[in-house]
Amino acid sequence: MARRTDELTPEDRTFLTERHLATLTTLHSDGSPHVVAIAFTMDFDAGIARVIASDGTQKVVNAERGDRGVLCQVDGRRWISLEGRTRVRRDPDAVADAERRFEARYRPPRENPTRVVVEIEIDRILGSG
């Protein structure tokens, strides 16, 4: 059954803050999927997942169209998919915020002057829990 971010269980929230990688699926202009391994962070209050990326990469190009994107995190039998509308943010405050969140979950991000933030406004969650 699909859920929203306000329906996440404490176990879901813990899983989404543990150090795991995931896949991000966005859509090419022809509608075919583009899937790449990424690290991401969750903003539970805003219902937004964030991926830091280099501007001009295929995931950024796809996300800029505002189509749907899906993040899928798996660990053994545990899995969760976060779906929603995508957008790209380039403003320095948004990038700095995303970098701070990334550092808290993973490690300090490498220096990248072309960094942008891919955001997914989550409206559907599926998972094993």
N, C-alpha and C positions, 0 to 999 in steps of 0.2 A: 504494500500500500504506500502511495506517495505521501510524503510529509513536507512540512515547511520548517524553516529554521527555528521557529518558536516551539516546535514539537520535538526537537532533538532531545534524546535522553541524556542523562549525565554520562553514560558510557560512550555515546556518540560524540559528545563534546570532548571527552578525554581522548578518544581515538583521533579526533581532528586537531588536537594540539600536540600529540606525540610526533616524534621525528620520523616521518614516512615520506616517500615520494609518491607521485600519482601520475596519471596521464591526463592531458588536456586534449579534448576533441573539439575542433572548430570546423567550419565548413568552407571549402574552397568555393570560388564563384560559380562553379558548375554543380554545387550541391554535394560533391563527394567529401568524405571525411578526411581531415588532417589530424593525426594523432601523434602527440609527442610527450615524452617523459618530462615532468617538471616538479618543482617544489612550489608550494602555495601556502597561503595563510588565510585564516578565517576571521572575519569580524562578525561575531555572533549577533551583536546588538543591531548592526546595520543589515545583516543578512547578505553580506558580500564576501566572496572569496577573491583573493588577489594573487596575481602571478607577476613577478618582475621579469622583464624581457628586454632585449635589444630592439630598438625601433627598426622597422623594416623587415623583421623576420616574418615568416609565413603566418605564424600564429597571431601576430599583431595585425598584419594585413587582413586576415580573416575576421578577427575580433572587431576591427573598425567598422565592418559592415553592420554591426549590431544584431547579427543573427544569434542563434542559440549556441551555447558552449556547454560542455560537460566535463567536470573533473571527476575522476574515479580513483579512489585510494583503496589499496588492497593490502592486507596483511594476513596471510594464511587463509582462514575461513571468514575472517572479518572483511567487509567491504562496504563502501558507501559511495554513492554517485550524487553529485551536486549539479543541478541543471539550472540554466537561466540565460537571460539576455546578456550579451557581452558589450563592453565598451573599453576604449583605451583612454588613459589619462596621461598627460604629459606635463602638467603643472608641477613645479618643483616641490610644493608642499605635499602633494599626493605621492610623488615618487619617494620623498624622504620618509613619509609615514609608512609606506609599503616596505621600504628598506629596514626600518626599525622593527616592524612586525616579522620580517624574514629573519633578521638577526636573532630575535627572541625564540623563534621556533627551530632554526637551523644553525646558522653561523653568520658572521659578518659577510655581506655580499662583496664580491670583487668590485673594484672600481670600474664604472661603466658610464661614460659621458653621454651615451645614447639611450640610457635606460628609460623605459616607460612602464606603465602599470596596466595590465589587462585585468579588468574587473568583471566578475560574473555576479549579476544580481539574482540570487538564488530564489527560485519559485517552486522547485520540486526536488525532493530528496528521496532516493531509494537506498536501501541498504539491507545488510544481513541481520540487523538487530531488531 
